[in-house]
Structures are given as structure tokens and as C-alpha cells.
Amino acid sequence: MGSRNLRAVLADKLRARIAADGPMPFEEYMAACLYDADGGFFTAGPLRSVKEGDFLTSPEVSSWFGRTLARFVEQVSSPVGGRAAEGGGGGFLVVDVGAGSGSLLEPLIEELGGGYSFHAVEASPAAREALAEIVGADHVHASIDDLPRRFIGVVIANELLDNLPVALAVRSGDGWTERWVDASEKGFEFIAAEARDDVRSWCNAYAGTVPEGGMVEVQLLAEAWVGSILDRIETGALVVIDYGGIAEELEPRRTQGTLRTYRRHHLGPDPLLEPGATDVTVDVNFTALIAAAEDAGAQVMLHRQDDFLADLGLRDEVRELHHRELELAKGDDAMARLKVRSERTDADALLHPRGLGDFRVMLVGTGE
């Protein structure tokens, strides 16, 4: 079935749900747009995070992202490696959630080698098929619920939480209303609804200062996801990498909110126009995630991506690549020089202060 037919199927399903049950909270609409089995952007289509797809994440930009992150995994695994081996549960687990094409797992496996048990969690059937070739079918999972109940290891979530469904809240006086989704002859549309208690509480705790009429993406599911993962990690770390910031950093974006879509590497249309046809995403509120991690008894540090990768030696690697490029320029092998230049440019993009370098990295340590 073509993508246009899949979108029509999803639109019809959403209309039927609204006709039967009335308008739906935005998080239900967003969940269907991204993850519906028959027409969701991630679950019913091809691989998305590839050059021929809709967006590229840091691992697709440069293999140095995974190669550098492997150094962090080594730092975490070194003190507990012996205990992991004695546990009999498959050793030290390295889990990539939202693994996509496997562009992060492949350099991790290459750098870390044996002694680790690599796993991928991915909602897309197309991606799971590709990932099975990298880590084996038994280590590819559709949900975090399929992971071992308790394990020692590192869980990595790179550009995952921005796609977890959110409620939409709007500042109204000293309180909040919500935006729900209704359907009419003209299409899908937002309507105002009374704010639910959990939405109101989240906004009061984490939204920060919001002007009248300003919109907030309420990330209850992202909070719950962090708690669920930490409940599984006996000893190790959770690494969350995404665009966003703490509540105060997000305040200037609250007039219009941060909800947006992507398609073919560009900003896409209004999320209500073509359900299932675009990536739907928001800036991650790390203040809420930090609170969720600390409530679980974990220790949390928040970095910029450029600082995090530089601390692990990536800036030194970029300088070394530049040195190699200059040396090759003295010879006759133009192709080798261009190859090194491309590798250096891609690695340097991970550190760009107004690009990928401005992403946030939340490191959560758990256990001993």
C-alpha cells in the first residue's frame, strides 16, 4: 500500500475514533500519527533517519559520534564489568533505544568489541529488520518491555524523547486549558478543552514563565519513560541526547510553543494537515526529566553535546584529522585527502555550537 493510501487509512481511523468518542487529547493524535500500526510515520513506512529519508541524527552525520560515545560506555562498564560477567544475565548490556538504521550501534560494536551484549529497541518494523543484521534478531526488540527485567548496562536514547507523544497546554489567565483534536468537513482542527489534573500539575511544576496564550508541550510520557528505564538498570547509566533545554531555556519559545514537523530534511506542514506523513516533534524539557531521574534516586548531570563529546576527546580527534588532511595535501592522493576532509567536516559538525553541539546530553547514573 502506498504512502498516500496509508495516510488515508490513518485519517479515516482517526475520524472514526472522534466520531465514536468525541475529540481526543493531542497525545493520542500524535501517538497515532507516529506509531499507528497501519499508518504511523515510524511504524508503517520505510527507514526515516537516512540520507534518502526525512532527517539525519548525529550517528548518521558521523561515525565519530558512536566511536566517541563508546568511550563513555567503557568508563561506566569498567568498575562493574566483573559483576556483570558474574551475573549470568548476558554480561554488560549496551541498549540503543530508537536505534533506527543502526548507525549508532555499528561504531559502538566496532569500538567496544566483545564482553558486551548489544541490544536495539525500535518501533519501526523496517528498521528492526535492518537491525537484526547488526545485533541478531534475538537482540532486537519492539519495546523496552521486552528487555530483561533487571540488568547491568548503559541505555542510550538519542533523539527519542522528542518523539514521545505530548499533551498541549495553553496559558489562560492564572491557569491552563488544553488543545484537543476534533474533525470536521474541513479536516482536523484544534479545540479548547479543560486541562486535566496531571497536565495542570506538570505545567505548574515545569513550564516556567509562559505568556497569556503561550503553548507548552506537556511531556508526561517522557517522564514516565525515564522512570521505567531506570527501574530496569540495576547498575549503569542512562544517556539521553536530544534538542531542548531546561525550563528557563525554553521560556523564550513559549509564545508559539515548540511543536513542529519534519519531512525530507525540512520543516513540514501543520501537524493536523497530513496525519502519518511527517515526523512530529517537540523540544525536550530536561527540567522535568531531571526531576524524574532524581525521584528514582539516580544521580544526574546535564551537558551540551559539544562539551560532552569534547571531554571524551572528539575535539582532539578532529585536530588529528585536520593534521592528516594537511599531510595528504603534500602528496598526490587527492581522493584520500578528500576522504579525510569529509570525515573531519562531519565529525566537526557534531561540535557545532549552533547546531548539533547545542543538543543536551543528560547522564543518569544508577546503582553502585
N, C-alpha and C positions, 0 to 999 in steps of 0.2 A: 504494500500500500504506500503510495507516495506521500511526501510530507504534507502537501495541501490537503489530501484526504484525511490524514491523521489529525490535522488541526481541526477539520470539520467535525470529525468524530468527537474530539475533546470538547469543542464548543457546544455540540449537541448534548453531551453528557452533563456539562455544567448548567446549561439551560434547563435540562430535565430536573436536576437537583434543586435548582432555585424554584422551579415551578412547583415541586413537591413540598419543599421545606422552607421556602422563603429565602430572602437574601442571606449570603454566607459571609462569615468573617474573612478578612483578606488572607489570613494564613492558610485557610482551606483552599481558596482560589489559587494562591501561589504554590501550594503543595501539588495541586493538580497540574498546573502549568509546567512544573519542573519534573514531577515524578509519577504522574499517572501512567499506568502500565500501557494504555492504548494510545496515548498522545503526548506524554510528557517530554519536555525538551531533552532531558538527560536519559530517560529510560526507553523512549521509543524511537530515538534517532541514532545517527552514526556517532563516532568519536567526535567530541567537540573541541578538546584542547589540543589541537594540532594546527599546523600552518594552513591546511586546507579547510579547517573548521571555522569556529566562531571566536575563539580567544586563545591566547597563549599565556601560560603561567611561568613563573621563574624556572622550573625544571625544563620546560621546552625551550626557553630562551638560551640556557647554557647548562651543560652537564656539570659545570663547576658548582652549581647550587647543591646538587646531591653529593658531589665529592667533598664539598666543604662541610655540609651537614653531617656527613659520616664521621667527621672528627668530633662533633658533639656527641654522637651516639657512642663513640669509643670512650669518651670521658665519663659518660653515665654508666656504661657497662663494665668498665674496669673494676670498680670497687665491689660490684655484685656479681661478676661473671661466674665465680666459683659457686656461689649459692644457686645461680640459675642452672648451672650444669648438674648440681646435686638434686634439683627439684624434680627432675624427671618429667617436666611438662614441655619438652621441646626446646629447652635452653632459653636463651635471651631472645625475646621476640622483638622484631622491628616491624611495626604496623603502619602502613600508609593508608589513611582513610580518605576516600575520594581520590583514588590512585590514578584514575584517568587512563592515559596511554601507557603508563609505567615509566615515564621519563624521569621520575624521581627515584623509583626503586632500582632501576638498572645501574646508575652510578653508585648507589648505596651498596648494592650487592658486589659490584666490582671492587670497591674500596675496602669493604668490611670482610668479605670472603666468608670462610667457614666459621663455625662457632655461634652463628646467629640463625634464627628462624624467621624468615621473611614472610609477611602476610600483606594482602591487599584487600581493602574493603571498598566496594564500588557499586553504585546503584545501576549503572548502565550495563545492560546485557552485552552490548557490542564491546565495551571496554573490558568486561570480565573475560570475554573470550580471548582478547589480546593479552591480558594479564596472566592467564593460565599458562601461556607460553614462557612467561618470565619466572614465575614462582611456583608453578604447578597448580593444577585445578583444586587440589585439596587445601591450598592456602589462599584461595580467592573466595571472598565472602560477599554476600549481598547486603549484609547489615552487621553492625557492631555486636548485635545479639548473637551472632554466630562465632564470635571469638571465644577463647577459653574464659571461663567464669572469673578466674584469677590468674594473673601471670606476672612475670618479671620482664620488663622491657621498656621500649620507647614507642609512643604513639605519635605520629606526625599527621597534622591536619593542615595542609597547605591550600589556601583559598577554598575552604569547605564551608566554614560557618557563615560566610556572606550569602550562601545559597540556602540556608535553613529558613523555612517559612516564618514570617513575622506578622504580627498584628500591626495595624496602622492607627495611631492615636493623634488627635489634633487638640492643641491647647484652646480651651474655651473658658474665658474668664479665669477663675482660680481652679478650674477643674479640667476634665478631658472628655472628648467624645471620640468615637471610633469611626473609621471608614470601612463599611462593608461593601460587598459587591452584589448588585442586582442586575437583572436582564430586562431589556425592553426590545421593541421592534428595531430600534436604532443600534442595539448592541449591548455590551456590558457597560455598567456605569457605577460610580461610587454613590453611596447614600450615607447619610449620617445615622449613627446608632449610639445608644447609651454605652458608655465604657463599662466593660466587665471589671469585676473587683481586682482580678490578678493583673489586668492591663493597667488599671489605675495605680495600683501599688508599685508596679515596675516603673512607670513613668515618674512617680514621685521620688523613687529611690535613685534612678539612673539617667533621667532625661536631661538634667541640668536646667539651665535657664532657656525657656522656649517662648518666643513672642506669640501674641494672640494670633491664632490661625496657623501657627507653625506645626509641622508634622514630625512625628517621632516614630521610628521603626522599633517595635517592642519585641525584643529578642528572647522571649521565654524559652523557646526550643533550644537555642544555642546555650543558654544557661543550663538547661536540663541535660544537654548532650555532654557538657564538661563534667557535670556531676556523675553521669553514667560511666564515662570513660575512667574517671579517677577511682570509681568503685571497683573497677576491674584490675587496675595496676597495683599489684602488691608492693613492688619496689621498682622505681624507674622514673620516667618523666613523660609528660605530655608537652608537645610543641605545637602551638597554634600560630600560623603565619597567615596574615590577611591584611587587607586595607581597612582603614578605620582609625580609631584612636580612643583615648579616654573621653569621658563625657564632656569635659571642658573643651577639648579639641574639636568635638563635633558641634558645639553650640553655634558657630557661625553658619553651619549648613542646615540649621533647623527651620529657616523660613520656608523652604520648599521641601525639606527632607532629602534623604539620600537614595530613595528608591529609584532604580533605573534598569534598563535592559541593554543587552549586548547581542549583536548578530554580525557575523562576518567581520569581526575585529573592529567594529564601530558601534557607537551608541545606537540603540534600536528605538522602536516606537513605544508609545504609551503601553504599559503592561496589560491594559484592558483590551487592546485592539486585536491582537493575534495570539490568543492563549496557546501555549505549547510551541510557538515559533521562535521564541527568544529566550536567552538567559535572563533571569530576573534576580537582581542582586541589591544589596544594601551595604553601607559602611558598618563594620562591626564595632559595637560598643564594648571596649575592653574593660571599662569600669565594672560592668555587670559580670563579665567573665571572671575577672579577678576576684570579685566577691564570691562567686560560685565556687571557685577553687579554694579560697581561704575557708569558706564554710565547710568544705570537705577535709579540712585540716592540712592542706598542702601549702608548700612554700612557693611564692610566685615572684618572677622577675619579668619586667616588660622592657623590650629593647626596640630600637629601629632596626630594620633589616640590614642596612648598610653597616651599622655598628656591630651587630651580631656576627655578620659574615667576616667583617674586618678583624674582629677579635679572634676568629678561628683561622686567620691567615690568608683570606682571599685577596686582600689588597697587595700582599707580598707576592702572591701568585700572578696577579695582573702585571706587577712590575717585572717579574721574571719573564712573562710572555712578551712584554714590550722589549726587553733586552734581547730575547731570541729573535724578535722581528727585526731589530736593528742589525743584528749579526747576519741574518739571512739576506738583508738588503745589500751586503757587501759581495754576495755571490751571484750565481746565475740562475738559481732555482726560484723563479718568480712565483710559481704555484705554491711552494712550501711557505714562502713569505706571506702570501695572501691568506693561506690557511691559518697561520698563526695570528695574523692580524684579525681575522674574523673571530677566532677563539678569544683573543684579548678583548675585542669590542663587545662581544656577547657577555663575557664574564664581567666586564666593567659596567654593563647595563644593570646588573644585579645590585650595584652600589650607587646608582644614580640618585642623588638626594631629592629630586623632584619626580622620580619615577618609582621603580621597584624598591629602591633603597629607602623610600618613605613608608613602606609597609611596616606593620608592627609584628614583633615576634614575642609571644608570651610563653615563657618557660615555666613549667609547673613540675616541681619535684615532689615525689611521694615516697613513703616508706622510709627505710633507714638511710 
